[in-house]
Amino acid sequence: MAAEVAVMLPGARTSSDDVMTVLPELWVPEASQWLSSSAGRMALEGYSWMQAVHWVAGSGLYQPRRHRSSGLRSFNATTVFIAQLLAELNPCFPGIEYLMRRTGLSERAVEYHLAALRETGLLAYISRGTRVRGKHAQASEFARMIPPEYDAALGIRTVLRDETAPAYTRAVTGISEAGRELMARLGKKATRKVRRPRPKTAPKAPSKASPTGTPEGADEAAGTTVSEESRCTPMGGGCSTSSSAAGTSLPPESKLASGRSESSTRKKSKGRAGGRKAGKKFGHQKLNIIGRRYQLGRELTQQVEWLHGCSVPRVSWVSRNVADAGWTATEVLAWLHLRGTAEKVYRGSGLLAVLLTNAENVLDTPAKRADAVARWRGAQEVQRRHAIERVRAERERYEGDWQDPRSRAVRSEVDDAVAQLKSLSRPVIQGLADDASGLGAASYEVGEEEFADIRAAARAGLETGDTSLINDTIHGCGYDEALRVYGPDLMRRARRIDQVRRSSLTTLTYGA
């Protein structure tokens, strides 16, 4: 089996020039980018894999533009840096966000570089990541592979020791003499850490008349080399041999009376002015129209109860008209108080869109909006007072000495005793009256005239939303007795006011 594998692999090459002319281009189709279908062998450690990465980077065999029109144009230094990050992972389970954070690239750029590593046969899928809506994204797991072109170029001999094992588990058995020197150079590159590449800036256009006599339209690469060599310090070597002061002229002595030239003074003054201007701009930066919309949307989702959990961009788009008109979140709350809300909200942003319809035209002046805010604050104060009174009444009722029995049988006996006392109260009073004056019991029957004052007081309380008088009568004498005293009309109004007050979606406003 070892002999058959050796025959299938290409033979050793004698020089790098022959490699470039004999070896085919590096391109692995998408169907062969999985570990089970890969033609390469799995790298046992990151060192040997980085040797293959550096060989691919310097071979020039990867030409993706022949197969697709998008993505990378070649295997560059950033791809090598990403491969170095992958060599540090064990298992090779990188996330896109992790590579974006380490490289400073965008998501699409990271995907392009990973695709380049797969298309050159250096990476193979073990499991592909998934992105399911509503779940966390799963990262892809890769296997670090060595392409067969690398083995052919260096004359590396491999053998499959176990016939039942897959082909990507081939082991190295030797290397040709011609490939040892190249292998040593690749080993030095693999041990050297690759730094994160800096973004390249576009070189300046060459001047028409260069003082060094360079013709117009010179190669941009020469200009880039000069700019890189000119960045030197006295502590290091490799400085450019040309002097940067060749094209400068000294100012006249009349301009150096204060020890500074006019140009340097002008530059410093501009720098200080620019700094103050920049500080003023960024220190007190004003929001644009989109920023005001998002600010209002964020405040509404925080202050309106039925907007909690809604999307801020959606709420910002719904309230765009009032935001453009200069409304604040307080003014929107006042308008929602005037319009009223539903008892049950199914979609907060949809209800907000309905309630804000034509709001900017109704309250079109700051004075009208201020009046609406004042009325809303007054209603909030009235509601707060009623809540305090209700809590106080409940405490007086439930925090006294009397406590309801826990046993249901005992509570029923207590209710029966209280009912008997209520039934005996009226005959006793009538009997005492008959003994005192000698009149019949029918002359002391309570009628409408006797309850006129208490009904008037209860009606006045209902106009301001106060139902404490009727509720106290119900708790003290029972519902039937309160119905006889106040009548069904007042009892129905009191019950409706209590139901509306218990709802958190309504606000009561009472006129003078």
N, C-alpha and C positions, 0 to 999 in steps of 0.2 A: 504493500500500500504506500509506503514511503517513496518508493521509486516512481510509482505512477504520479504522485503529487509533484515530485520534482520535475517530471517531464511536462506536466501541464503548465507550470509556471514559466515565465520568460527567463532566458538566460541572463548572465551578468553582462553589464555594459562596461566598456573600456574607458570612456571619457564622457564628460558632461555634454559635449557638443553632440555626440551620438545620441544621447538621451533626448535632447530637444528635437531631433529630426526623426527618431524612430518611434518613440512613445506616442500613443494617441493622446488626444486632449482629455482632460479630466471632466467628466460629466456623468453623474448618476441620475437616472430618471426617478420620478417620484415613486414608482412602484417598487424600486430596488432600494429605497431609503429606510427599510426596516431591517432589524437584526436577522430575521429569519431568511430574508432574500438578499442580504448583502454579500458582495463578492470579496470583501476585505477580511482581515482577521482582527480580532479584538486585542486592543492594547492592554498589557498587564498593569502598567503604571503610567502616571502622567508624564514622566521623563521621556520615555520612548515615544509617547504620543506627540509631545511637543517637537521632537525631532522630525516627525512626519509633517507636522503643521508648518514648520519653517521650510521644509523642502517644498511643500505645495506653494507657499508664499513666494519662493524664489524661482520656481520652475517656469511660471508663465503659461502653464498648460490649461489653466482655468479661464475659459472665454465664454461667459454666460450669454453674451449678446447674440450668439449664434442660435440660441434655443429659446430665448424670451426677450421681450422688449423692456421689461421693468426690473427693478431690483438693482443689485450692485453691478458695477461694470468689471470689477476685478477683485482679486483677493488682496486686501490692503492691510495696513498696520492695525487698524481698529479690529479687524477680524482676528488677527493674531492675539490682540489683547483680550478679546472675549474668549478665545480658546484657552488662554492662560488662566482665566477665571474658572472655566469649566474643568481644567485639569486639577484644580484645588478641591473640587467637590467629589465626595465619595459616599454614596452613589451620586452619579451625575443627574441631579434632579433640580435643575435651576428653574426659577420663576422669572417671568418677563419683568415684573416689577423689581426684582433683585438686580437683574442685569441693567435695567434702566437707571437704578440708583448708583450702581458702581461705575457705569460708563458715561452717564449724563446724556444718553441718546433717547430718542423718542421710541415709542412702542414699535412703530413700523420699521425704524432703522434696525432695532435689535432683531426683529423677525427676518430682515434681509440678511444680516450677518449669520444667523443660525441656518438660514436656507443655503448660504454659501458653504458652510461647513458640511451640510448634508449632501449637497450636490458634488462636492469634491471627494466624497466617500470617507470623510473624517468623523462623521457622526451618523448614527443609525438609531431609529426609533425602537425603544423597548415597549413603551406605552405612550400613546399620544394624549395630550391634555384635552380636557373637555371644558366647555363653557355652557352650563345649563342655567337657564333663567331662574332666579330665586335661590341658587345654590352657589357655594364658593367655587371659583375656578380652580381646576386641577392642572398642575404643571406637567409638562411632558418629561419622561425619563429617557435619557439617551445612553447609548453605549459608545465609548471612544474607540474608533476603528482606525486601522492603518490600511490605506488603499493598496490594491495589488500593483499599481504603477510604481509606488514607492519601493516595493520589494524588487521589482524588475529593474529599476534604475540603479539600485545599489548592489544588485546581485545577491540579495538575501535569500537563503534557502530555508524553506519551511517544510514541515511534515505533520501529518495528522496521526497522532499516536494511538488514538482510539477510533476504530472504524465506526462505532455506533454514535460517536459524538458529531455535532454539526461541523461544517467546514470552517466556520469563523473561529474555531478553537485551535487552529493550526499553531504549532510551536516553531520557534526559530532554531535551526540547527547549524547555521554557518553563514558566512558572508564572503564575497569574492575579494581578492586583493585590491581590485580597482575601486571598490566602494568603501574601503576602510578610511581613506583620507577624507572623503566627503562625509562619512559618518562621524568622524572626529570633529569636523567643523560644525555639523548640525548639533552635536552634543554640547559644544560651547554655547551655541545660541540657545539651546534648551535650558541651560543652567542660568542664563542671564535673564533677569526680570525685565519684562517689557512694560514701560510706563504708559499711562493713559495718554493717547495722542491728543494734542491740542488742536482746536479748530483752526483751520487755515484761513487767513484773511487774503482778500484779493490783492495782488501786487499793484502798485501804482503805475499809471501809464508812463512810459518813458518820454522824456522831454525831446523836443525837436532838435535842439542843439545841446549835446552833452559836452561838458568841459573835458571829458576824457577822450572825446572823439568817437564815441559809440554811435553807429549809424541809427537812424530812426527805424523803429520796428524791430529792435533786437529781441532776442529770445527772452521770454519771461522767466525762464528757469535761471538765467544768469542774474537777473535782478533779484530773485528770491535768495540765491546763494549769497550775494553781497549783503543783503539785509540780515541774513542769519549770522554771517561772520562779523558784522559790525557790532552785534550785541555781545560785547566782551567787557571784562572788568580787569583792573590791574592785578587781581589775585590769580587770574587764570590766563592761559595761553590761547593761541589760535586766533589772535586778533587780525583784523584786516590790515594789509600792508599799506593801503591807501589812506591818506589823511582826510578826515571829514572837514577840515578847515581850508581845503584847497580853493573853494569858491567863495570864501567870505572876505569881507573888507573891514578894516578897523574904523570906528567912528572918529571924527575930528576931535582934537583936544578941547575945542570950545564946548562940545557937548558933554564933556566929562568933568565939569566943574564940581559937581556934587558927588563924584565917584560912581555915578550910575548913568548909563546911556538912556536916551529917550525911549528906545524900543523896549528895553527891559522894564522901565517904569510903566509903560503903556500895557505891557503884558501882565504885570502884577496887578495893576488896577482893574483890568478886565477880568482877571481871575477872581479877585475879591468880589467884584460886582456880580459876576456869574454865580459865585457861591451863595451870596445873599439872595439872589433871585431864585436859585434852585431850592434853597431852604424854604423860601416863602411859598414856592409852588408845591413842594411835597409836604411841608408842615401843615398847611391849611388847604389841602386839595379839595376842590368842590366836586360833587358828584354830577355826572352827566345824566341824561334822561333815563338811560337804562339803569344806572346806579340808584336813582331815586325810586324807580319802580321796584327794584329788588329790596331796597330798604323798607318800603311800605309793606311789601308782601311778607317779609320776615317778621315785622312787628305785628301784623295782623295774625299770623299763625301762632304767635306767642300770647297775644292778649285776648283773642276770641276763642271761646271754649270749643265751639263746634268746628273750628278750623285747625285744631291740634292734629298733627299727623299729615296734613295736606302738603302737597308739593309746593315749595316756595316759588319756583319758576311759574307754576300754573297760577297760583294766587297773584303773583306779580303781573302776569298777562291779563288776568281778569280785572284787576284794579288799575290798569294802565291809564284809563281816562281820568280818574280822580287824582292819580299820582302826577300826571302831566299838568293838571290844573292847580297843583300846589297843595293838595290836601295832606293833612297829617293823620296819623293813626287815631288820635283822639277825635278828630272830626268825623272819621269814618265810623267810629263806634257810636257817636251821637246820631249819625244818620241811620245806622242800623237800629238804634233805639226807637227812632221815629217810625221806621217802616215796620218793625216787629219781625219776629222769626217764627219758624214752624216748630211744632211740638217735637217732631222726630226728624232729624236731618240724616239723609242717606248719602248725599254727596255735598261736602262743604263748599267746594269751589263752584259748583253749579248753583247752589243757593246764593252765594255771594254775587255771582254774575247777575242773577235776577234782581236782587235787592239793590244793586248799584246802578241799575239801568236808569239813565237820564239824571243821575244824582248831580253831576257837575253843572247841569243846566238849571236845576231847581235851586240849589244853594250856590249861586254863581258869584257871590261876593263874600269877602271875609267877614262882613258884619252879619250876614245870615248864618254863616257857619259858626261864628262865635255865639249867636243866640241859641242855635241848636245845641252847642256844647253846654251852655248854661242850663238849659232845660233838662238835658240828660244828667247833669250833676245834681240838680235839684231832685230828680226822680230817684237817683241813687241814694241821696240822703234820706228821703222818705222811706225807701225800702229798708235802709239800714236801721232806722228807728223802729219800724214794725218788727224787724227781726229781733231787735233787743227786747221789745215788749213781749214777743212770743216766747223767747227763751226765759225771760223772767217769770212769766206765768207758768211755764212748765216746771221751772225749779220750785216755785211756791207750791205747786201741786204735788210733785213727786219727792221733794226733799223735806217734807214735814215729818212729824212723829209717826203718822200712820203709814203702814206698809201693807200692801195687798198680800193676803195669805198665798202661799205657794200651792196648796192643795186645792183642786178644783171643787171638791165637795164643800170645803169650808167657805170658799168664795160664793158658792151658790146659797149657802145658809145666810151669809152676811147680806147678800142681795135681797133675799126674802125678808129678812128683818127690817132692812131699810124701806122696802116697799110697804110693809105693814105700818111702820111709823108714818109714812107719807099718807096712807089711807086713813089713819086715825087722827091726823092733825086737823082736818077740816071739821068733822063732827064735834070735836072738843071745843073748838073756837065758836061754833054755832051754838052749842049748849050753854057756854058761859054767857054769850050774848043774850040768849033767851032768858036766863036767870036774872040778869042784871036789869034788863029793860022790859021784860015781859012780852017782847015782840016775837013774831014767828021767824023761823029760820029762813023762810023765803024772802023776808025783807033784807037779809044780809047776803044774798046771793051776789057774787062778784060779777060785774058787767063791763061794758065797753068804757064807761065813764071812769071807772077806777084805774084802768090800765092805760089811760090816754097819755099820762105824763111819762110812764116808763117806755111806752111805744115811741113817743116823740124823741126820747133820749137815744133809744136804739137806732131809730131812723137817722138821726144826726150823726151817730157814730159810723153807720154804714156809708154815708156820703164821703167820709174821709178814710174809709177802708178799715175802721175799727169794729171788730166783731167780738170784743172781749165780753161785753155785757150779755149778749145772747149765749155765748159759749159758757160763761159762768153759770147762767141759769140752767143750761142743759146739764152741766156737770153736777150742780147742786140739787136740782129738783127733778131731773129726768127730761127726756125729749118730749113726752106727751104734755107735761106741765108747761114747758117752754113754748110748745106749739099753741097751747090754749092762751098763753099770755100775749105772745107777739103776733100770732097769726101765720098762715102759710106763706104769705108774700115776703115778709121780713125774714122768715126762716130760710126760704129759698135763696134770697139775695146773700145772706150770710154764708150759706154753704158754697155758693159760686165764688165768692171772694176768697174763701179759704182754699178752694181748689186752685184758683189762679195763683195765689200767693205761694203755694207749695211747688209750683213749676219753676225750674231754673231758667227757662227760656222766655219769661215774661217779666215786664217791669211795669209797675202801677204808677200812674201819674194822676194826681187829684187837683182839680181846679180850686180856685178860691171860693 
